[in-house]
Amino acid sequence: MTAPIPRDIPDLPPIPRTHALLPSSVPATAVVPPVRRPLVGVLRLLVALTAAAGVTLAVLLGSAPLVLSHFAVQSSILLALVTLLSARRAWTARRPLPAALTGAALLYVTISGLVYHLLLADAASPFSVTAATGAPGGWHTVAHHLLHTVTPAAAVLDWLLLTAPGHLRLRQAAPWMLYPLAYLAFLLIRAELITPGSPGRSLYPFLDAGAHGYKHILANALLLGLSFYALALLLVALDHTRPNPIRHRAKTGFRLQPPVG
């Protein structure tokens, strides 16, 4: 026989709290299955191929060491690698690349496009290279447009139309400036190692120490650096205000029942 169950169960004493409960969060990947985005993968592959085509064509038309020393070429190489990895992750339903990396690639190709069109290709600019030598022709024109127009535009469209917003951070803007600073040091050292008067000694007129002096080019570099930093801040601000182009309802395995009655 079993003992009868008592009608009144005495209250249990409260368990003393010995430590504060720590908040816990469940990662989204625990309830949301990864989503394949094959169309995004294909489009990003095309962006990578466009950037790689511009670099390849420029190298075939000129001296490889000289071509690879240009900021636009180096930034296009970085963008090609980043978008190629992003395409693979979108195709295989893996997590996107860190926003710090994709944002840096976007910033650098945008800088190369703006500098070319506003300073180097504009006949009204004091640093215009087309006003003195004329616009390039033939395949050189194709290479220039691929590097300075098509690739930056494709990178911006990828960011606006295929990338979720809100991932860029203000704290990332300062580290992004390390590469332009290192590139400036590279240009100055490169110019010192090349014999004065040699063709291609100075890649950019506004950084030509032989023609303007170090004081002048360092002032130009400071103005450009501040402009680049402002552009980085603008990209971060736009990333937090633009609409989400890839908003979708993912199935989580949970279903909310409507209230009865």
C-alpha positions as CSV (number, residue, x, y, z in Angstrom):
1,M,0.0,0.0,0.0
2,T,1.0,3.6,-0.6
3,A,0.6,6.4,1.8
4,P,-2.2,8.8,1.0
5,I,-1.3,12.1,-0.6
6,P,-1.8,14.9,1.8
7,R,-4.3,17.6,0.9
8,D,-2.1,20.5,1.9
9,I,1.5,20.5,0.8
10,P,3.6,22.8,3.0
11,D,5.3,25.6,1.2
12,L,8.9,24.9,0.3
13,P,11.5,27.3,1.6
14,P,12.9,29.7,-1.1
15,I,16.2,28.8,-2.6
16,P,18.7,31.5,-1.7
17,R,20.2,33.2,-4.8
18,T,24.0,32.8,-4.6
19,H,24.7,34.6,-7.9
20,A,23.1,36.7,-10.5
21,L,21.6,34.9,-13.5
22,L,23.6,35.7,-16.6
23,P,21.6,36.5,-19.8
24,S,22.0,34.0,-22.6
25,S,21.3,34.4,-26.2
26,V,20.6,31.8,-28.9
27,P,22.4,32.4,-32.1
28,A,20.2,32.9,-35.2
29,T,21.8,29.9,-36.9
30,A,20.4,27.6,-34.1
31,V,16.8,28.3,-35.2
32,V,17.1,29.8,-38.7
33,P,18.5,27.4,-41.3
34,P,21.1,28.8,-43.7
35,V,19.7,30.1,-46.9
36,R,21.4,29.6,-50.3
37,R,21.5,32.6,-52.5
38,P,22.6,31.2,-55.9
39,L,21.6,34.3,-57.8
40,V,23.7,36.5,-55.5
41,G,26.6,34.1,-55.9
42,V,26.4,34.3,-59.7
43,L,26.2,38.1,-59.7
44,R,29.1,38.5,-57.3
45,L,31.1,36.1,-59.5
46,L,30.5,38.5,-62.4
47,V,31.7,41.4,-60.3
48,A,34.9,39.5,-59.4
49,L,35.4,38.6,-63.1
50,T,34.9,42.2,-64.1
51,A,37.5,43.4,-61.6
52,A,39.9,40.6,-62.7
53,A,39.4,41.4,-66.4
54,G,40.3,45.1,-65.8
55,V,43.5,44.1,-64.0
56,T,44.5,41.5,-66.5
57,L,43.9,43.8,-69.5
58,A,45.9,46.6,-67.9
59,V,48.8,44.2,-67.1
60,L,48.8,42.9,-70.7
61,L,48.9,46.4,-72.2
62,G,51.7,47.8,-70.0
63,S,54.6,46.9,-67.7
64,A,53.4,44.6,-64.9
65,P,55.4,46.2,-62.1
66,L,54.2,49.7,-63.1
67,V,50.6,48.6,-63.5
68,L,50.5,46.7,-60.3
69,S,51.8,49.8,-58.4
70,H,48.6,51.7,-59.1
71,F,46.0,52.1,-56.3
72,A,43.1,51.3,-58.7
73,V,44.7,48.0,-59.7
74,Q,45.5,46.9,-56.1
75,S,42.0,47.8,-54.9
76,S,40.5,45.9,-57.9
77,I,42.5,42.8,-57.0
78,L,41.3,43.0,-53.4
79,L,37.7,43.4,-54.6
80,A,38.0,40.5,-56.9
81,L,39.2,38.2,-54.1
82,V,36.6,39.4,-51.6
83,T,33.7,39.1,-54.0
84,L,34.9,35.7,-55.2
85,L,34.8,34.5,-51.5
86,S,31.5,36.2,-51.0
87,A,30.1,34.5,-54.1
88,R,31.1,31.1,-52.8
89,R,29.6,31.7,-49.4
90,A,26.3,32.8,-50.9
91,W,26.2,29.8,-53.2
92,T,27.0,27.3,-50.3
93,A,24.7,29.0,-47.7
94,R,27.6,30.0,-45.4
95,R,27.8,33.1,-43.2
96,P,28.8,36.3,-45.1
97,L,32.4,37.6,-44.9
98,P,33.1,40.2,-42.1
99,A,31.7,43.6,-42.9
100,A,35.1,45.1,-42.0
101,L,36.6,43.3,-45.0
102,T,33.8,43.9,-47.5
103,G,33.5,47.5,-46.4
104,A,37.2,48.1,-46.9
105,A,37.1,46.6,-50.5
106,L,34.1,48.8,-51.3
107,L,35.8,51.9,-49.9
108,Y,39.0,51.4,-51.8
109,V,37.5,50.9,-55.2
110,T,35.2,53.8,-54.6
111,I,38.2,56.0,-53.8
112,S,40.0,54.8,-57.0
113,G,36.9,55.7,-59.1
114,L,36.4,59.1,-57.6
115,V,40.0,60.1,-57.7
116,Y,40.2,59.1,-61.4
117,H,37.1,60.9,-62.5
118,L,37.4,64.0,-60.3
119,L,41.2,64.6,-60.4
120,L,42.9,62.7,-63.2
121,A,40.3,62.5,-66.0
122,D,38.7,65.8,-65.5
123,A,40.2,68.4,-67.9
124,A,39.3,71.2,-65.5
125,S,41.4,69.6,-62.7
126,P,44.9,71.0,-62.1
127,F,46.1,67.4,-61.9
128,S,44.4,66.1,-65.0
129,V,46.5,63.6,-67.0
130,T,44.2,63.5,-70.0
131,A,44.5,67.2,-70.6
132,A,48.2,66.9,-71.3
133,T,48.5,63.5,-72.9
134,G,45.0,63.1,-74.3
135,A,42.5,60.4,-73.5
136,P,43.7,56.8,-73.9
137,G,42.4,54.9,-77.0
138,G,41.7,51.4,-78.0
139,W,42.0,48.7,-75.4
140,H,43.6,51.2,-73.0
141,T,40.2,52.9,-72.9
142,V,38.5,49.6,-72.1
143,A,41.0,48.9,-69.3
144,H,40.6,52.3,-67.8
145,H,36.8,52.1,-67.8
146,L,36.9,48.6,-66.3
147,L,39.2,49.7,-63.5
148,H,37.8,53.2,-62.7
149,T,34.1,53.1,-63.7
150,V,32.6,49.6,-64.2
151,T,34.3,47.9,-61.2
152,P,33.5,50.7,-58.7
153,A,29.9,51.0,-59.9
154,A,29.5,47.2,-59.7
155,A,30.9,47.2,-56.1
156,V,28.4,49.9,-55.1
157,L,25.5,48.2,-56.7
158,D,26.4,44.9,-54.9
159,W,26.5,46.8,-51.6
160,L,23.2,48.5,-52.2
161,L,21.2,45.7,-53.8
162,L,22.7,42.4,-52.5
163,T,24.1,43.2,-49.1
164,A,22.1,43.4,-45.8
165,P,22.5,46.9,-44.2
166,G,23.6,47.8,-40.7
167,H,26.8,45.9,-40.5
168,L,29.4,48.6,-41.0
169,R,30.6,50.3,-37.8
170,L,32.2,53.7,-37.1
171,R,35.1,52.1,-35.4
172,Q,36.1,50.4,-38.7
173,A,36.6,53.7,-40.5
174,A,40.0,54.5,-38.8
175,P,41.6,51.1,-39.5
176,W,40.5,51.4,-43.1
177,M,42.8,54.3,-43.5
178,L,45.9,52.2,-42.8
179,Y,46.1,50.9,-46.3
180,P,46.0,54.4,-48.0
181,L,48.6,55.5,-45.5
182,A,50.8,52.5,-46.3
183,Y,50.3,53.2,-50.0
184,L,51.4,56.8,-49.6
185,A,54.6,55.5,-48.0
186,F,55.1,53.0,-50.8
187,L,54.8,55.7,-53.4
188,L,57.3,58.0,-51.7
189,I,59.8,55.2,-51.2
190,R,59.3,54.0,-54.8
191,A,59.9,57.5,-56.2
192,E,63.2,57.8,-54.3
193,L,64.4,54.4,-55.7
194,I,63.7,55.4,-59.3
195,T,66.1,57.7,-61.2
196,P,64.6,61.2,-61.5
197,G,63.2,61.9,-65.0
198,S,62.4,58.2,-65.6
199,P,58.9,57.6,-67.0
200,G,56.5,56.3,-64.5
201,R,58.5,57.6,-61.5
202,S,55.5,59.5,-60.1
203,L,52.2,57.7,-60.6
204,Y,50.0,60.6,-59.6
205,P,50.6,64.3,-60.3
206,F,49.3,65.5,-57.0
207,L,52.0,63.3,-55.2
208,D,54.9,64.2,-57.5
209,A,57.6,65.4,-55.0
210,G,60.0,66.3,-57.8
211,A,57.6,68.8,-59.3
212,H,55.9,70.2,-56.3
213,G,58.1,69.4,-53.3
214,Y,57.4,67.3,-50.2
215,K,55.6,70.1,-48.3
216,H,53.1,70.4,-51.2
217,I,52.4,66.7,-51.7
218,L,52.1,66.0,-48.0
219,A,49.5,68.8,-47.8
220,N,47.7,67.1,-50.8
221,A,48.0,63.7,-49.0
222,L,46.5,65.2,-45.9
223,L,43.5,66.6,-47.7
224,L,43.0,63.4,-49.6
225,G,43.2,61.4,-46.4
226,L,40.6,63.5,-44.7
227,S,38.4,63.1,-47.8
228,F,38.8,59.4,-47.7
229,Y,37.9,59.3,-44.0
230,A,34.8,61.4,-44.6
231,L,33.9,59.0,-47.4
232,A,34.3,56.0,-45.0
233,L,32.0,57.7,-42.5
234,L,29.5,58.4,-45.2
235,L,29.4,54.8,-46.2
236,V,28.8,53.8,-42.6
237,A,26.0,56.3,-42.2
238,L,24.3,55.2,-45.4
239,D,24.7,51.6,-44.4
240,H,22.5,52.3,-41.3
241,T,19.9,54.3,-43.2
242,R,19.4,52.4,-46.5
243,P,16.6,49.9,-46.8
244,N,17.2,46.2,-46.6
245,P,17.2,44.7,-50.1
246,I,17.3,41.1,-49.0
247,R,14.6,41.0,-46.3
248,H,12.9,37.6,-46.3
249,R,11.0,35.5,-43.9
250,A,13.0,32.5,-43.0
251,K,11.4,29.4,-41.6
252,T,12.5,28.8,-38.0
253,G,10.5,25.7,-37.0
254,F,8.2,27.7,-34.7
255,R,4.6,28.5,-35.4
256,L,2.6,31.1,-33.5
257,Q,-1.0,30.0,-33.0
258,P,-3.7,32.7,-33.2
259,P,-5.6,33.3,-29.9
260,V,-8.8,31.3,-29.5
261,G,-12.1,33.1,-29.0
